[in-house]
Amino acid sequence: MNSHQKKIACAFRFLAVLLCIYPGVQLITVVIFLLMGGQFLHLLVGVIPWLLIAAILYFSSDFLARCVVGRSDE
């Protein structure tokens, strides 16, 4: 992978981490309310898709960078 592809892959990983901020905060809120005896399990339905998208984006960042830049061998 050349340096341009590495920069693009790093950008995809950074985007994945940013995508984890919102569901992470919401997940912490759900856990706190559950510990206090609340019924907030329905909020998990909104968290799980965000975390899945972020995980897919993070772990496929090298592949996505190659798709964006093209396959050049260096």
VOMI-432672 format. One record per atom (N, C-alpha, C): residue in three letters; x, z, y. Coordinates in steps of 0.2 Angstrom, whole numbers, plus 5000, padded with zeros to 4 digits. Example, Ala and Ser with C-alpha at 12.3 -4.5 7.8 and 13.67 -1.06 7.14 Angstrom:
Ala506650394972 Ala506250394978 Ala506650394984 Ser506450354989 Ser506850364995 Ser506450395000 
This chain:
Met500450004994 Met500050005000 Met500550005006 Asn500349955011 Asn500749955017 Asn500550005022 Ser500950015028 Ser500750065032 Ser500050055036 His499849995037 His499249985040 His498650005035 Gln498749995029 Gln498250015024 Gln498250095023 Lys498850125024 Lys498850195024 Lys498450225030 Lys498550195036 Lys498250225042 Lys497450215041 Ile497250165038 Ile496550155037 Ile496250205032 Ala496650215026 Ala496450265021 Ala496350335024 Cys496850345029 Cys496850415032 Cys496250415036 Ala496050365040 Ala495450365044 Ala494850375040 Phe494750345034 Phe494250355030 Phe494150425027 Arg494750455026 Arg494750525023 Arg494550575029 Phe494750555035 Phe494550595041 Phe493850595042 Leu493550535041 Leu492850525042 Leu492450565037 Ala492750565030 Ala492450605025 Ala492450685027 Val492950705029 Val493050775031 Val492550795037 Leu492450745042 Leu491950755047 Leu491250755044 Leu491150715039 Leu490450715036 Leu490350785032 Cys490850815030 Cys490750885027 Cys490550935031 Ile490650935038 Ile490550985043 Ile489851005043 Tyr489450955044 Tyr488650975045 Tyr488451005038 Pro488450975032 Pro488251005027 Pro488551075025 Gly489151075026 Gly489551145025 Gly489251195029 Val489151185035 Val488751235039 Val488051255037 Gln487751205035 Gln487051215033 Gln487051245026 Leu487551235022 Leu487551265015 Leu487751345016 Ile488151355021 Ile488351425022 Ile487751465025 Thr487351425029 Thr486751455032 Thr486251475026 Val486151425021 Val485751435016 Val485951495011 Val486551495010 Val486851555006 Val486651625010 Ile486751625016 Ile486651685020 Ile485951705019 Phe485451655020 Phe484751665020 Phe484551685013 Leu484851655008 Leu484651675001 Leu484851744999 Leu485451765002 Leu485651835001 Leu485251885004 Met484951865010 Met484451905014 Met483751905011 Gly483651865005 Gly483051865002 Gly482551805004 Gly482851755008 Gly482351705011 Gly482351645006 Gln481851605007 Gln481651545002 Gln481851485006 Phe482551465006 Phe482751415010 Phe483151365005 Leu482851364999 Leu483151314994 Leu483051244996 His482451224999 His482351155001 His482851125006 Leu483251175009 Leu483751145013 Leu484351115009 Leu484451135003 Leu484951104999 Leu484851034998 Val484251014998 Val484050944997 Val484350895002 Gly484350925008 Gly484750885014 Gly485450895013 Val485750945010 Val486450945010 Val486850905005 Ile486550904999 Ile486850864993 Ile486950794994 Pro486550754997 Pro486750684999 Pro487350675003 Trp487350725009 Trp487950715013 Trp488550735010 Leu488550785005 Leu489150795002 Leu489350744997 Leu488850714994 Leu489050654989 Leu489350594993 Ile489050584998 Ile489350525002 Ile490050545005 Ala490150605007 Ala490850625009 Ala491350615003 Ala491150644997 Ala491550644992 Ala491750574990 Ile491250524989 Ile491350454988 Ile491850424993 Leu491650434999 Leu492150405004 Leu492850435004 Tyr492950495003 Tyr493550525002 Tyr493950494996 Phe493650494990 Phe494050474984 Phe494150404984 Ser493750364988 Ser493850294987 Ser494150264993 Ser494450304997 Ser494750285004 Ser495350235003 Asp495750244997 Asp496250194996 Asp495950124995 Phe495450124990 Phe495150064989 Phe494850034995 Leu494450064999 Leu494150045005 Leu494650015010 Ala495250045010 Ala495750025015 Ala496049955012 Arg496049945006 Arg496349885003 Arg495849835004 Cys495149845004 Cys494649795005 Cys494649775013 Val494749825017 Val494749815024 Val495349765026 Val495949785024 Val496549755026 Val496649695022 Gly496549695016 Gly496749645011 Gly497249675007 Arg497349635001 Arg497849654996 Arg498549624998 Ser498949665001 Ser499649635003 Ser500149684999 Asp500649654996 Asp501149694993 Asp501749714997 Glu501949774998 Glu502549795002 Glu502849844999 
